[in-house]
Amino acid sequence: MVKYMLLIFLFAFVSCKKETSGDLPVQQGARIISFAGYDWVVEDSNDNTVGPGPNYFSNSEDNVWVDDQGRMHLKITQRDGKWYCAKVSLWNTYGYHKYVFFLDSRVDELDKNVVAGLFAYETDVQEIDIEVSKWGDANNDNCQFAVQPSSTAGNKVRFNLPLKDDYSTHFFDWQKDSIKFGSYLGESLTPPEEDVVKTWTYTGEDIPTSQNLRLKINLWLFRGKYPSDNQNNELIVSDFKIL
């Protein structure tokens, strides 16, 4: 009986701990993967089109997986005449912190209709974005930092990310009174000056105040348009850090 009561107590403790740490309510059968020391939910649209896009999102291992090197792959693939996109969400929320993404793929060579997103989200006006995309126009710059609503003057900066190999580092440092963004060539927390592509500090009125923004990574099709070259597209994330 004592052992039984102890198990009940431990279960209740763990349940309360999860509830107060901002856990994502996970539907039965949701796929969870481990990457960079964190648990991530692989999102699925159940064969319905949803935003962003609208697109189909799949939790298939064809679309999201972790390889033998510990790198996370997100891939847009075509199956049975449909294009399936990829999205993962960090299990817990962490609030004000610096979030760093290390990429191992030529995101500067993504198809013009593809968007790679590294972001924190709760609502459409509580959102922080790093996005690599040409937004359907091959002549556009291919990267942007944004705080939503990005249509507000001063809430977005666009620039070109000209990679020389597969490796790049991107971060946003979200604090109460500012959000600092950066994109670097190579994989480093302290790059040499020549590898700094862009930095930007936002101090406007739309810094998210909620501590419940959830970190997400996605790869999707702008306005649901197929890749212009009709080929699969892939994003490889080699590491992720919260500092």
Buried (B, 14 or more C-beta within 10 A) or exposed (E): EEEEEEEEEEEEEEEEEEEEEBBBEEEEEEBEBEBBEBBBBBBBBEEEEBEBBBBBBBBBEBBBBBEEEEBBBBBBBEEEEEBBBBBBBBBBBBBEBBBBBBBBBBBBEBBBBBBBBBBBBBEEEBBBBBBBBBBBEEEBBBBBBBBBEBEBEEBBBBBEBEBEEBBBBBBBBBEEEEBBBBBBBBBEEEBEEEBEBBEBEBEEEBBBEEEEBBBBBBBBBBEBBBBEEEEBBBBBBBBBBBE
